């Protein structure tokens, strides 16, 4: 699969928007992915559910956010509501804040 430069740029901007939105909730222990998704849409930055999951995983791998997956909250006596690998909560990390503020080396996969 060949990804165009415009698609890469769009994805980078989406990741920047995700981090910026999470910065607003920095005082909270965690932010639900559903509320983040809705907030991004209300701010005029709609993103698909699969695109959001992909970006959250990438940002987590880079150390910019911390994620909690559905499997961490499933009870053994209930049928799971979602796939266990789905990110349902997230939080920006100090490294993510430093990236937003320009105190971390620039990352081409995250654009502000």
C-alpha positions, 0 to 999 in steps of 0.5 A: 500500500502506497501512502501519498504525501498528502495523506501522511501530512493529514495524519500528522496534523490529526495527531497534533490535534489529538495531542492538543485536545488531550492537553486541555484534559491534562489535569484529569487521570484519563480521557475517554476515547469517545469524548476525545473523538466527539471533542475533535469533531466539535472542534472541526477536526473529524477523524474516523474511529479506525484512524483515531485508534491508529493514531492513539497507538502510534502516539503511545508507541512514541511515548507521547500519550498513555493508553488504557485498553478495553482488556484492562477493564473487562470483568471475567464474569461478563461478555466483553463489550469491545475487542480487548486491544481497543484503546478506550482511555488515554492521557497525554504524558509529560513527553507529549506536553514537551513536544506540544511546547517545542521542548522535544525534538520535532517529530515528522509524524506529529504536526502542529 
